[in-house]
Amino acid sequence: MSLPIHPIMEQSFAVIDREIGSHNFNPAEYAIVRRVIHSSADFEFKHLIRFSPEAIAAGIAAIRSRVPIVTDVGMVKQGVAGLVGQTFGNPLISAVEKAKEALPGKTRTETGLLQCWQEFPAAIFAIGNAPTALLALCTELRSTSIQPALVIGAPVGFISVVESKAVLAQTPVPQIRIEGRKGGSTVTAAIVNALIVLAWEQESSGIENFQFSISD
């Protein structure tokens, strides 16, 4: 059973399909890329998004297993809450809301992210705003065998953004990241929402190797 799609979003997807041009994405990757472009109206994301091997499969499996989804900021959390509520009901935690105050020398988001890591180390971590949080997570990953189900690294901005994504790229964790300075909460939410839709399609099909349709 497919999730309902608003007619305007369906029309927007059709425009993207016409204008995106040639690419080498498989259907599941393209479903994510298309949502990112829809959220941003920016076709450059076609060239900026990176998928590690098995990242999408890992994300789908985690969503279907109802693992927690940890976001860096409330805007990402709010951006995915609707689809989470309609589908699998994964716990949603915002790192900045988790921390009552910042630890010395750290931002509040970074502090909350570290608290979430200690409590939910196998969660999906979706970071769209705070490069400090992404760097803190990557630092923790160096000293433990416990790996998150998936890390979405898409902070936006000018300070430590490119550096944080470069550090993430050097880790073996399953990851979807946006290269360069671009990204943001809406882009990160779009990635998570696309994964939820893919997970729902797989769950509804009853076939574990279900071939995802880019038209849904």
N, C-alpha and C positions, 0 to 999 in steps of 0.2 A: 504494500500500500504506500503510495507516494504521499509526501506531505503537500498540503495545498500551497500553491504559489500565486501571489498577487498578479493580476494581469499586467500591471505596469512593470513589475520585475520580469515577467515573461517577455514582454516587448523589449525591455532593455537587454536581456540576454540575447535576443535575436539580433539586435544591433551590434552587440559585441561579436557575435559569431560572424557577422558579415564583415566587420572591420578589422578583426584581429590579425588577419593574414596568416601566412604559413607558420607552423610551429611543430615541435616534436613532443608535445605533452601527450601522455596517455590519457584515457578518459577521466580517471580519477583526479589526476593532476590538473587537467583542464577545468574540471568542475570547481576546483579551488581557485585557480587563476581567474576564472570568469567572475566569481563572486568578489574577489579582490578588486578587479577592474570595475565591477559594478559599484562597489562601495566608494571608489575614489575617482571614477571617470578618467583614469590615468592608464593608458596602454603601456607605459614604460614598465609597469610591474611584470609584464610578460618577460622582460629581460632581467629582472631583479630577483625573482623568487627562486629559491633553491630548496630541493627536496633531498634529504639523505636517503640511502637505500632503505626500503621498508618503513619509512617514516609514516606514510599514510596508513599502511596496514596496522602499524603499532597504535596510531591514534584512534583508528576505528575500533580496534579490539579493546582499548582502554575505555572508550566511551560506552561501548556495549557492556562492559564489565562494571559500569557505574563508578569508575574511579573519580576522585575529586578533580575539579578543574580549578587551578589557582591562577588568578589574574593579578597583574601588578597593580592596576587601578580600578576604581569603581566603574569607569566608563566601559571598559572591556567586559566586565561582569554584567552590566546592564545590557550590553549589546548581544549577549548570548543567552540571557536568562529566559527569553521567550521560547526559543527552540528547545532549550534544555527542559523547560517545563512541559512542553508538548510531547517530548520523546522519552528520554531515559532518566531524567530527574537526577543527574549527577550532582553531588554537593558542589556548590560554587562558593569560592572564598576569594576575597580581594585582599591582597597583601597590605595595602595602605590602610584598609579598615581593620585589619588584624592587629596592627601595632598601635598601642595606645600612645606611645611616644618613641622618638628615635633614640637609638643607642648612640653613645658618644662617637663622633666621627662618621656616622652613617646617616643616610636619609631615612625618613619614616617608611618609605616604600621598601627600601633595602632591608631595613630591620624586620618589617612584616614578612618579606619574602623568606628571610632566613628562619623565621618562626614557622612559616608554612612548610618549609623544607624539612625541618626537624619533625613536624607532625605528619606530613604527607609526602614522604620522599619519592614515592612511586606515582605521584600525580601527573597530570598534564599541566605544564607551566606555560601560560600565555602572556607574553610580555610585549606590550605595545607602546609603552611610554617611558619607562625608566631604565636607561642603560646601566645605572648603578645596581639595580636589582638583577639584571642579566649577568653582570660581572660577578656579583656575589654568588649567584647560583653556580656559575662555571667554576669559581674557586672551590666551592664545596664538592663539586663533582670530581675534582682532582684527588681527593683524599678518601673516597668511599667506593665500594663496589655496588652500592644501591644506585640504580639509575631511574630517572623519571621515565614515565611511559612515552612522553614526547615533550620537547621544548619548542615553542613557537617564539622565535626571536625577531621581533619587528619594531623595536623602539625607533622613535623619530626624533630628529634634531641635529645639533651640531657638536655637542660636547660629549665625548666618549661613546657616541652612537656607533660609528664605524668600527672603533676598537672593540667594543663589546661583541659585535657580530663576528669579528675576526677571531676572537677568543672562543666563541661558541663553535665556530667552524672547525676548530682544532680538537673538539671533544668528540668522543664516539657515540654520544647520546643520539637517539632518533630525533631529528630536528627538521623544522621548516623555518627558513629565515628569509628576510628581505635584505639584500645587500644595499650598501650605501646609506645615505642619510634618510631615505624615505621609509615610511612605515606608518605607525600610529595606531590608536585604539580602534578606529573603525576597520582598518585593514586587518588587525589581529582578530577582531570579532568575526570578520568575514571568513577568515581561515577556519576558525573554530566552528562556525555555523555550517560551512561547507562540509567539514568532517562529520558533523552531526547528521546532516542529510545523507551522506554516503553510508554512515553507520545504520541509519534507519532503513535505507534501501536494502542493505545487506541483511539486516534483521528480518525485514518483512519478506524477503525472497526465500529465506530458509536455506540458501545456498552459500556456503562459506567462500567459494571462489567466484562469487557473483561478479559479472562484468558490468561496471557502473555505466549508466547512460548519461551522456552529457546534456541530454535534453530535459532532465528533471531538475 
